[in-house]
Amino acid sequence: MARISSSVSFALAVGGLALACVGLSAKSDALSISSVRRTPVVSAVERCAPAVVNITTNSREGGSSGRGSGSGVIVHPDGFVVTNSHVVRGATRVLVELSRAVKEGRPTFEARVLEDDPAHDLALLQIAKSRTFPYVSICTTCSVLVGETAVAIGNPYGLGDTVTVGIVSALGRSASLPTGYTIRNLIQTDASINLGNSGGALLNLDGELMGINSSIHPSAKGIAFSVPGDAVLELLDRNLGARARPAPPSCRVTGDEGTTPLALLPPAPGHAEPPTPPPAYVPEAPAPAPSTSVARPKRSPIGLMLRTAADGVLVASVTSQSSADIAGIVGGDLILDVDGRVYTSAPDLADLFQQAAPGRTFFVDLRRDGRPTNAIIVVPFK
């Protein structure tokens, strides 16, 4: 009996040692995950994935019905969602499904379209007000770094939450959409953006929204474009007011520099012109030189004295230190289009600037001395 007891004791001791080794291995694996595998990309995804949603739409055209799909991003805890204009345009019903990262089983809500802004390929939706939603904070273009890591989250091909990683390849790009609009000041990335990623998030490693994924270059691989956070903030401010911007989510550990209004930033020295996009993306501009004929000047609130000319809207003069002056616009410039839209009347263009909310950014195509150029104008805060 003593020998049996000894054998049993030895077996228990060996078993205990084995369990201890298993426990040590599990603890080692946990340490490995937290210190090695939990990269900044993983952390950004864990913080922000619950705020990226799937959007499905129903539409009716020519007597037939259709369905569409895309992505969106919750940017306010009260359920305000930003997506692309082309995702919801013409929809008779819009449904928003929360991410699989949300624990209560991916609930679905019917959404109301508050604003459709095709000139920036953005739309603002609102879902149920009965709860608080996960959301992301937004950073402006001035804090985006060329070469920094870019994390894209979307819903390509209806597969559900999908993450791809790349870098910010360039800033200030332009691209023409099938809708006929030319979108300015886009962020270019090589993160893989596929069908269904439209309206999804482009994030930095701080978990901030750099842009809303919008389009890809149709004849190139690794070239995709995102509408920058500046335009998203303007969309929110127009509908909610600047004071309604939410505080950064509590999980964010860095400062709130990303919410600084663009109009309050110091102007670049020398009134440098914004970068000109590659020729492939620049729409053709009419060739005629500016004409100073007809119509009385009309002053706009951004410091432009505008005159209706035979071939467009002419800049008669620019007020010193005004928003237009800071943007580098000079007297004699001919305005070809604003945000991709052509204006032929000085009063109409002045009214556009007059009615714009403070901080609103306009992307302007110009002709100066017979050559095309462009400028970015910010409506001043009063």
HELIX and SHEET records of a PDB file:
HELIX    1   1 ALA A    2  SER A   32  1                                  31    
HELIX    2   2 ILE A   33  ARG A   37  3                                   5    
HELIX    3   3 PRO A   40  CYS A   48  1                                   9    
HELIX    4   4 ALA A   49  ALA A   51  5                                   3    
HELIX    5   5 SER A   85  VAL A   88  1                                   4    
HELIX    6   6 THR A  141  SER A  143  5                                   3    
HELIX    7   7 PRO A  156  GLY A  158  5                                   3    
HELIX    8   8 GLY A  229  LEU A  240  1                                  12    
HELIX    9   9 ALA A  242  ALA A  244  5                                   3    
HELIX   10  10 GLU A  257  THR A  259  5                                   3    
HELIX   11  11 LEU A  262  LEU A  264  5                                   3    
HELIX   12  12 PRO A  269  HIS A  271  5                                   3    
HELIX   13  13 PRO A  279  TYR A  281  5                                   3    
HELIX   14  14 SER A  323  ILE A  326  1                                   4    
HELIX   15  15 ALA A  346  GLN A  355  1                                  10    
SHEET    1   A 7 VAL A  52  GLU A  61  0                                        
SHEET    2   A 7 SER A  64  HIS A  76 -1                                        
SHEET    3   A 7 PHE A  80  THR A  83 -1                                        
SHEET    4   A 7 LEU A 122  GLN A 126 -1                                        
SHEET    5   A 7 THR A 108  ASP A 117 -1                                        
SHEET    6   A 7 ALA A  91  GLU A  97 -1                                        
SHEET    7   A 7 VAL A  52  GLU A  61 -1                                        
SHEET    1   B 7 SER A 137  ILE A 138  0                                        
SHEET    2   B 7 GLU A 208  ILE A 216  1                                        
SHEET    3   B 7 ALA A 201  LEU A 203 -1                                        
SHEET    4   B 7 THR A 149  GLY A 154 -1                                        
SHEET    5   B 7 THR A 162  SER A 176 -1                                        
SHEET    6   B 7 THR A 182  THR A 189 -1                                        
SHEET    7   B 7 ALA A 224  PRO A 228 -1                                        
SHEET    1   C 6 LYS A 298  ARG A 299  0                                        
SHEET    2   C 6 LEU A 304  ALA A 309 -1                                        
SHEET    3   C 6 GLY A 312  VAL A 318 -1                                        
SHEET    4   C 6 LEU A 334  VAL A 338 -1                                        
SHEET    5   C 6 THR A 361  ARG A 368 -1                                        
SHEET    6   C 6 ARG A 371  VAL A 378 -1                                        
END                                                                             
